[in-house]
Amino acid sequence: MAALLQATHRSEDAEPLMRRALEIFDTFRRQIGHPHPYFQQVNENYQALQRAMGSNEPD
């Protein structure tokens, strides 16, 4: 959903969904002991979204 929102130039709507996905993947890592296979891709997408939105927020 977040990728669709971003692709349709609705970055402000996509950002909280991507952030939540990262939180879920972080919980997975803490509980299972290794990163989820899709974590890296979601993290890269989130960072790209932040850059596109002009955020100076640290990663």
Sequence and secondary structure as in RCSB ss.txt:
>XXXX:A:sequence
MAALLQATHRSEDAEPLMRRALEIFDTFRRQIGHPHPYFQQVNENYQALQRAMGSNEPD
>XXXX:A:secstr
 HHHHHHTT HHHHHHHHHHHHHHHHHHHHHHSS  TTHHHHHHHHHHHHHHHT     
